[in-house]
Amino acid sequence: MRAMILAAGLGTRLRPLTEKIPKALIKIKGHTLLELQINKLKSAGFDKIIINIHHHAKMIKDFLNQNEDLGCDIEISDETENLLDTGGGLKKASWFFSDNKPFLVHNVDVLSDINLVDLFHQHFRTDSLATLAVMERKSSRFLVFDEENKLAGWKNEIKGESKVVRKPIGQIKLLAFSGIQIINPKIFNYFPQKDVFSLVDFYLSAATEDKIDCCNHSGGKFLDLGKKESLQEAEVLFDKIKSTYQA
């Protein structure tokens, strides 16, 4: 099975740490975030992985060259010249998913105990364009889903901004996106012509005509590692869920 790890971000919330190293090479309990995500994907059966890079790209290439025994086929999508955002990054890497099978996209900077196999199976059952892992947790930005678990909009509670892209069925739920998703490869037929765009923005646009579903893993453990204050908390969390990061 194939997967993509999104690792091109600048890591601005982790400065000054990320002034010298890319976010993907920050260590938790002696393991880089990139290594942890590769192991998690491998344990779920994803053995062909592409990683997009931009910030301190050479350091990530050097790390992978020095660790050729990671146990899976790894390719690089180099965005050194132009950072493409999540949607543009996936679009640039579309050639990697030529087997025409559903694939996983996973942010490099999250820790969770989500069962990726269960997420994959749910996607197959719903036959949606994408299945997004979401949670009921504290956040400033939420995706809006209806009673049928279909994406209907977006809301930023701090800024008081919201967007409704279609009429929801029944009661709505505000859920935070976990940065993990299973995607149908036909998505590449619908991507915009531009090179730089957000996957979330694309999902909101696509939800007007296609099924964008969610997999709610509320009750599980999750941590966004994009903030400096999360790193110490990550070491505690990792001790509780490290079995999910051992290939």
C-alpha positions in Angstrom: 0.0 0.0 0.0 1.1 3.5 -0.7 1.3 6.6 1.5 2.5 10.2 1.6 4.1 11.9 4.6 3.7 15.7 4.5 7.0 17.0 5.8 7.7 20.2 3.7 6.3 22.7 6.2 8.5 25.6 7.6 7.7 24.7 11.2 7.2 28.3 12.1 5.5 27.6 15.4 8.5 25.6 16.5 11.1 28.3 16.0 13.9 28.7 17.0 14.2 24.9 16.9 13.4 24.8 13.2 15.8 27.5 12.3 18.6 24.8 12.3 16.7 21.6 11.6 13.5 20.7 9.7 10.4 19.8 11.8 10.6 16.3 10.5 13.9 15.7 12.2 12.9 16.9 15.7 13.3 14.0 18.1 10.9 12.4 20.6 12.5 9.9 22.9 15.5 9.7 20.6 13.5 9.1 17.4 12.9 11.7 14.7 9.3 12.5 13.9 9.9 11.2 10.3 11.2 7.9 11.6 8.2 7.5 13.9 5.7 8.2 11.1 7.5 5.8 8.8 7.3 3.1 11.4 3.6 3.7 12.1 2.8 3.5 8.4 4.8 0.3 8.0 3.1 -1.3 10.9 -0.3 -0.7 9.2 1.0 -2.2 5.9 2.1 0.9 4.0 5.3 -0.2 2.4 5.7 2.4 -0.3 6.0 6.0 1.0 6.7 9.4 -0.6 7.8 12.3 1.5 7.6 15.9 0.4 10.4 18.2 1.5 11.2 22.0 1.4 12.6 23.5 4.6 16.2 22.2 5.2 15.5 19.7 2.4 19.1 18.4 2.2 19.1 17.4 5.9 16.1 15.2 5.3 17.7 13.7 2.2 20.9 13.0 4.2 18.9 11.4 7.0 17.2 9.0 4.6 20.5 8.2 2.9 22.0 7.4 6.3 19.1 5.3 7.3 18.5 3.1 4.2 17.4 0.2 6.5 14.0 1.8 7.4 12.3 -1.2 5.8 10.2 0.2 3.0 10.5 1.9 -0.4 10.9 5.6 0.0 10.7 8.4 -2.6 11.2 12.1 -2.3 9.0 14.9 -3.7 11.3 17.9 -3.7 9.6 21.3 -3.2 12.9 23.1 -2.5 12.1 25.7 -5.2 8.5 26.4 -4.2 6.5 25.3 -1.2 3.2 24.0 -2.5 1.0 23.7 0.5 -0.7 20.4 1.3 -2.9 20.2 -1.9 -0.2 21.3 -4.2 2.3 19.0 -2.6 0.0 16.0 -3.2 -0.6 17.1 -6.7 3.1 17.2 -7.4 3.5 13.7 -6.0 0.5 12.3 -8.0 2.8 10.2 -10.2 3.6 8.1 -7.2 0.0 6.8 -7.0 -0.2 5.4 -10.5 -1.4 2.0 -9.1 -4.9 3.7 -9.0 -5.5 2.4 -5.4 -6.6 4.4 -2.3 -3.7 5.8 -0.4 -2.9 7.5 3.0 -1.7 11.0 3.5 -0.3 11.7 7.0 1.2 14.9 8.5 4.7 14.4 9.9 4.0 16.4 13.1 1.2 14.5 14.8 1.2 11.7 17.3 -1.8 9.5 17.7 -3.0 6.0 18.5 -5.4 5.9 15.6 -5.7 2.5 13.9 -4.7 3.2 10.3 -6.0 -0.2 9.2 -9.5 0.7 10.5 -9.4 4.1 8.8 -8.5 2.4 5.6 -11.3 -0.2 5.9 -13.9 2.6 6.7 -12.8 4.4 3.5 -13.5 1.3 1.4 -16.9 0.9 3.0 -18.0 4.4 2.2 -16.5 4.7 -1.3 -15.9 8.5 -0.7 -13.5 10.8 -2.4 -11.6 11.1 0.9 -12.1 10.0 4.5 -10.7 12.4 7.1 -9.6 11.4 10.6 -11.2 13.8 13.0 -11.7 14.2 16.8 -13.8 16.1 19.3 -11.0 18.1 20.9 -10.0 21.6 21.7 -9.1 23.6 18.6 -9.6 27.0 17.0 -10.7 25.6 13.7 -13.2 22.9 13.0 -14.7 21.0 10.1 -18.5 20.8 10.1 -20.0 17.3 9.5 -23.6 16.3 9.4 -25.4 13.2 10.8 -24.3 11.1 7.8 -20.6 12.0 8.5 -20.4 14.1 5.3 -18.4 17.3 5.2 -20.7 20.4 5.1 -18.5 23.3 6.1 -15.8 24.9 8.2 -15.7 27.2 11.3 -13.0 29.3 13.0 -14.4 30.0 16.5 -11.7 32.5 17.5 -12.1 34.7 14.4 -15.9 34.1 14.2 -15.6 33.0 10.6 -17.5 30.1 9.0 -18.3 28.6 5.6 -21.2 26.4 4.7 -20.6 24.5 1.4 -23.8 22.5 1.3 -27.0 22.0 3.4 -26.2 19.5 6.2 -28.5 16.5 6.9 -29.7 16.6 10.5 -27.6 17.9 13.3 -24.1 19.1 12.7 -20.9 18.2 14.5 -17.8 20.4 14.9 -14.8 18.2 14.7 -11.0 18.9 14.5 -9.0 17.5 11.6 -6.2 15.2 12.7 -4.0 15.7 9.6 -4.6 12.1 8.5 -6.7 10.9 5.6 -7.3 8.1 3.1 -7.9 9.4 -0.5 -9.4 7.9 -3.6 -6.9 8.4 -6.5 -9.7 9.9 -8.7 -9.1 13.0 -6.6 -6.4 14.0 -9.1 -9.0 14.5 -11.8 -10.6 17.2 -9.8 -7.6 19.2 -8.5 -7.5 22.9 -9.6 -5.1 24.0 -12.3 -3.0 26.1 -9.8 0.1 24.6 -8.2 -0.3 25.9 -4.6 -3.4 25.2 -2.7 -4.6 23.6 0.6 -6.2 20.2 0.8 -8.8 21.4 3.3 -9.8 24.2 1.0 -10.1 21.7 -1.8 -12.2 19.3 0.3 -14.6 22.2 1.1 -15.0 22.9 -2.6 -15.3 19.2 -3.5 -17.9 18.5 -0.8 -20.5 20.4 -2.8 -20.7 17.4 -5.3 -18.6 14.6 -3.8 -18.6 12.6 -0.6 -16.0 13.8 1.9 -16.4 11.5 4.9 -14.9 11.4 8.4 -13.6 8.8 10.7 -14.2 10.0 14.3 -11.4 8.7 16.6 -12.5 10.7 19.6 -11.5 9.1 22.8 -8.1 8.2 21.4 -4.8 9.9 22.1 -3.6 12.7 19.8 -1.1 15.5 19.9 -0.3 18.2 17.4 3.5 18.6 17.6 3.5 21.9 15.7 4.0 23.9 18.9 7.1 24.1 21.2 5.0 23.5 24.3 3.8 20.2 22.9 7.2 18.6 22.7 7.6 17.8 26.4 4.0 16.5 26.5 4.9 14.3 23.4 7.5 12.4 25.4 4.9 11.4 28.0 2.3 10.5 25.3 4.8 8.5 23.3 5.4 6.2 26.3 1.7 5.4 26.3 1.3 4.8 22.5 4.8 3.7 21.5 3.6 0.3 20.4 1.7 1.9 17.5 5.0 3.4 16.3 7.0 0.2 16.2 7.0 -1.5 12.8 
